[in-house]
Amino acid sequence: MMKRLVQILVIGVIGWAGSDASLVRADVKLPAVFNHHMVLQQGQPLVVWGWADPGEAVSVALDSHSAQVTADASGDWRVTLPAVQADGKPHRLIVSGKNKIELDDVLIGEVWLGSGQSNMEWPLAATHGAQEAIAAAQHPQIRLFHVPKVQTEEPAKDVKAEWKACTPQTIPHFSAVLYYFGLRLHKELNVPVGLINDSWGGSPIEAWLASGGQSGKMYNGMIAPVKPFALRGVIWYQGESNVSNGLAYFNKMQALIEGWRKAWGYDFPFYFVQIAPWSGYAPGALPPLWEAQVASLKIPGTGMAVVTDLVDDIKDIHPRNKLDVGNRLALWALAKTYGKKDLVFSGPLYRSMTIEGNKIRLSFAHVGKGLKSRDGKPLSEFEIAGADGKFVPAEAVIDGPTVVVQSKDVAEPKHVRFGWHNTANPNLVNSEGLPASPFQSNNWQGGTGE
């Protein structure tokens, strides 16, 4: 009797559902990057996308702005809302189809994505001053979106993540570099900041490339699902896994930057960290990669933070001072993206040299109000060579905005190099205390980011 009753109930439910198609519909959906507590990029058109039934009418509204669209044959839909400006207030995004999604506590401000390998992934909890930094991380207008580690063969449509307000509970395992970068922007600009952490320790740059059908598995699984969510820009800390590439790393950086910009549809700023000295690299392997990174400054809209002075253990590939790394990246953004005038945003970068008898005079970009020694001692790690290419230690003295180098052992100097080894810790800085990047003068490929 009971079995017969269940059959009757099941048949009745099927018949009822069959008479009302709305009960078996596919609800309109949004990707995870659109959710409660998110930050929307101010001053740029806002692309909103998602899925619904093929042919379903979808409406998207943010305050007084709205747009309508019909889902295509695959159920995909996409609209673009006009640019809005930060006001510090919570907003509501409403998406309506056969169902309605209401996203609350939406802020408008500045959105940045951070990516790379372990030094970008490195959590705040494992850094210098972590306990104090975590306790002070009560920033309701900084929002965090932590993308989990996923690799896929094809570009994924979504990720399992959610936006969270920055608190002492949500920040400990978030990227320290990205957090400190965002915190500096939040304090300087006084607007909400959204941070998307998209990093994976040990990852090679190839895994992040977006080169058509050859896109990398990390790009597919972690970057593709959040594009084209409106961003102000990207920060990047990677290269340790590609040290053996040397100068060829420049081509990969160019492919990465251009590929991501193409995927988003505009040329956003891209600021990166020149990887730190480390004793574990093969002898001589690191300097050519440094040159490739400085060469990447020739790509428009880029900037580079130098960190040779932030290594407290040369045997550790993960320097624990991430506060200064984030702040140095923020200097580039504040100066170049946000137009903060008269801000010294980079350490000295080699520009040119002139031979003056038995001396060589070196010129630099980003000298600020002048050059100095970081520790008050004579300038260190300058070497000079004649036509034979045999380098010897050189005496280096500051002369106005230039440095003059010479050695009693080289009567006719031809070449100079500075900090040109894996464990470099030179002391040349500018007036702001920002360190000079290592360089060598023979057919130097580097840019200056001016």
N, C-alpha and C positions, 0 to 999 in steps of 0.2 A: 504493500500500500504506500509506504514512504517513498520507495523507488519510483512508483508511478507519479506521485505528487511532484517530485523533483523534476521529472521529465516534462510535466505540464508547465511548471514554472519556467524552465529553461526555454521551452518553445514559445511561451508567452512573451518572455523578455526579448527573444530574437525577433519575433514579429513586431513588437513595439518599437525596437530600435530601427528595424527596417522601414517603419513608417515615418521616422523622423531622422533625416540624414545628419542633422546638427549634433546628434548624440554620438556619432562615430567620426566626427571631423578631426582633423589635425589642428590643434590650437596654434595660433600665431606665436612664434618663439623668437627670442633674442639670443645672441651669443653671450657667453658669460661676462665678457668685458663691459657689457651694458647691464648694470645692476644697481641696486640701492647703494648709496654712499660713494658712487663714482665721481670723478672730476672730469668735466668736459672742457676741452681746450678753448680758451677765449680767442676772439679775433680771427677765427678761421671757420670756413664752412664746415658744418658737422654732418658727416656721413653716418647714417644709421641703417643697419641692415639686419636681416633675419630670414625666417622661413614661415611658410603658411601653406594652405592648400593651393594648388595651381589655380590661377584665376581669382583668388580671394582678394577682396579690396582691403587695403591696410592703410590706416591713418596714424601719423606720428605727430605728437604735439609737445612742444616745450614752451611753457608760458604762452605768449600770444602768437608764437610761430608754429605753423603746422604744414604738413605735406601729405599728399595722398599718392598711393601707387597700387598697382595690381600685381600680385605675385605671378612670376612667369611659369612656363610649363613644367619647370623642375621644382616649383614652390619657393624659389628664391625671390627676395624683394630688397630694394635699396632706395633710400631717399636721401636728400641733402637739405639740411636746415640752414638758414642763414647764420652768419657769425653773431655771437653774443659776447657780452663783456662781463668780466668778473665783478661781483658786487658783494661777495662774502656771505650771501644769503642762501639758504637751501631752496632748491627748485624741484619740480616734479616733471618727469618725462612719462608721457602716456602713449602707449601703442595699442591701437584698437583694430581688431579684425572680427572674426566670429567670437572672439573673447577679448578681454582687455587686460593689459599689463600696466601697472602703475608703479613707477620707480621713484622712491622718496629719498630725501636728503641728498639730492644731486647738487654738487657744487660746480662752479665755473671758475677756471683759473688756468694754471700752466701744467701741462702733462709731458713727462719725459719717460723714455724707455731706457733701461740699463741692461746691457748684455755683455757676453764674453765668457771667460772661464773662471777659475777658482778665485782669483783676486777680486772679481766683481761679485761672485756668489758669496764670498766670505761674510759670515753673519756678524752683526753688531756684537753679539754676545761673546765673540772670540777675539775682540780687539782691545787695544789699550784703553783704559778708562771706561770699560763696558758697563760696570755696575752703575756709575754715576750717570752715564749717557742714557741708559735704559730707564732709570728712575725719573729722568727729566723729560722723557719722550711722550709727554702728554700734549699732543698737537692735533686738536680736532679737525683742523683744516688741512692737514696732510693726510692723504689717503694712499693705501698700499694695495697693490695687486700683484700677488706672487704666483707666477706661472710654474706649474710642476714640470719636472723633467720628462719630456716625451719625445721620442723619435718616430717619424712615420715616413713611409715610402712616398706617399702623395700628400699634398697640402691638406692639412686637417681644417675642418670648419669651426671647431670649438675646443675649448680647454676646460678643465675642472678647476676653477679658481673663483674668488670673490673679492670684491673691494672691502677693505676694512679701514676704519679710522686708526690713525697712529696713536698707540697707547703703550705703556710699559709692558702690556701683555702681548701686543701684536708685533712689536718691533724686534725682539731679541734675535730671531732667526731670519730677519730680512737683510738684504744686501747693505752692508755698512757704507760702502762708497756711494751707492745710490741714495741712501738715507741722508748722509751728510751733505751731499750735493743738493738734494731737495730742501733740506732744512735751511741751508744758506740762501737759496732762492726765496723760500717762504719768508725769511726774516728781512731780506733786502727789498723784495717786491711787495710784500704785505698782501699777497693774494693766495687763495688755496692752491695746493700743489698735489698732483696725482703722479704716483711713481709706479711704473710697471717693471717688475724684476723678471728678466728673461735670460738667466745665465746658467752655465753648467760647467763645473770644474773639470779641467783636463781636456776640454773640447778644442779641436782644431778649427781654424777659421773656415775651412772648406765645408764643415757641417752647417754653417750659418749662411752660406751663399744662396742667393735667390736668382739663379741663372737659368730661367726657363724650365725646361724639363729636367735639367740637371740639378735642381735645387737640393740643398743639403737636408738631411733628415731632421736636424734640429730646427732649421728654418721651417720646414714643413709642419713639425709638431708643435712649435712654440711661438714662432713669429707670424706665420700665415694666419692663424686663428684670430689675431688681434689687429690685423690690417683690414681696412684702412682707418682704424680708430684714430681720430685726430690727435696728433702729437705736435709739440713745439720742436722736439728734437730727440737725439739719441746720445747716450754716453757709452763708451766701449772700453773694456780692459781685457785684452787678450794678446797673445803672441808667444807665451811661454811654450806652447805646444808646437809652434812653427819656427822656433829659433834657427833650425837648420836651413830654412828657406833663404836666409840672408836678404839681399836686395830684392829678390823675387817676391818677397812678402808685400812690397808696394803694389804689385799688380793684383794681388788678392784683396788688399784693402780697397783698392779702387773698384774692383768687382763687387765687393760687399756693399760699399757705400752707394754706388750707382744702382745696384740691384734693389736695395731697400728703398731708395728714393723713387725709383720707378714703380715699385709695388704700392707705395703710398700716393704717388702722383704729384709729388712736389719735392723740392730740394731742401729738406730740413737740415738744420745744423747737426754736425756729427763731431763730437769731441771725445778724444781718447787719451789713454794713459800710456806713456812710454814705459815699457816694462822695467822692473827694478833689477839692479845687479844681483847676481847669485853665483855662488862658487861651484854649483853643480853642473853648469853647462860645459860642453866640450871646449877646450882652450880656444879662444878667439872666435867662438860662434856668435856671441851676443852682439858685438859692435856692428856687424853688417845689418842685423835686424834693426838696431837702433837707427841706422842711416835710412833704412826703408821706412821706418815710422816717421822720421823727420821729413822724408820725401813726400809722405802722404799729406803734409801741410800744403803741398801744391794743389791738392784737390780743393776746389772752392767750398767755403763754408765749413772748414774743419779747424780743429785746435788740438793742442797736445800738452798734457801736464807732465813735467819732468819730476822724477821721484828718486834720483840717485842719493839724496841726502836723508831719505826716510827709512833706510834699512838698519835695523838694530842687531840683526843676526844674519851675517852674509851666507850662512849655511841654510837659512830658511827662505824658501821661495815665496812665502806668504808674509810680507811685512805687516806687523800688527797695527801700525799707525794708518788708519783709513780716514781719519778726520781731515788731515792735510790733503790727502788725495782728493776727497770729495770737494774740499774748498778750492783747490787749484783748478779743478774742472769747472766749478761754479764761476771762477774769475773769468774764464773764457766766455761762458754764457752771458754773464752780466755785461761784459764789455762788448762782445760781438753780436749777441742776439738781442740784448735788452738796451744797448746803447748807452751804458754808463760811461760817460766821458772821463778822461784823465785817470783811468784805472789801469795800473800796471798788471797785466793779466798773464804774462809768461816770463819765465826766466830767459837769460840771454841765449840767443840762437845764432850760430855762426853764419856770417853773411859773406865776408870776403877777406883776402889778405894781400898785403903788398910787401915786397922785399926791399929792405932799406940797408944795403951793405951786408953786414953780418947779422942783421936782425930781421925779424918779420913782425909786421904790425897787423893785428887782427881786429876786424870790425864785427860788431854784433847788432842784431835787432833786439829790441826789448831791454835796453839798458836802464830804463826808468830814469831816475835822477842821478844815476851813476853806478859804477861797478865797485865791488868790494870783496874782501875775503870773509867767508862765513864765520871763521873761527879766529880771525885776527892774525893768523899766521901767513907766511909767504904763500902765494898761489901755488897750488899743487897739481900734479899729474899732467903737466904740459911736456911734450916731447918734440924734438926738432930733428930734421934729417937733411942731408945734402942730396945730390943727384944719385948717390948710391943707395938711397932708401933706408939706410941704417939709422934708426932712431935712437937718440940719447936724451936723458933728462935735460930740460931747459929751465933757465931762470925766466920767470914771467912777472912783469910789473904792470900795474894799471897806469895808463896815461890818458886821462880824460875818459872818453867813452870807448877807448880801445885798450888792447893788451899788447905789450911788446915782449917778444920772446927771443932768447938767444942762448947760445952755448959756446964756451971757449973751444969745444971740440969740433965745431962745425963752422968753418970759415965762410962757406957759401951756401946758406940754407935754401932749401927748395920746398920743404913740406913741414907741416905741423900736425900734431894730433893731440887730443885732450880727453882724458878719462877713457882711453880706447882699450879697455879690457873688461873681462866679465865681472870683476869685483870693484869697479870704479867707485870712488868716494871723494871726488874733487871738491874744492872749496870756493870756486868762483860763483858768486851770486850777484844779483842786482840790488838796488836800493831797497826793494821790498823783501829781500831775503829769498827770492825765488832762484833756484839753481840753474846754472848753464847746462845745456845738453852736451853730452860727448859728441865729438866730431873728428874728422880727419880732412885735410885740405886737398888731397889728390883726387881730382875729378869728383868732388863732393856733389851728391845728388839732392841734398836736403833743401827744404823750403823754409820760410820764416813765419808764415801765417799772418802776415801784416795786412 
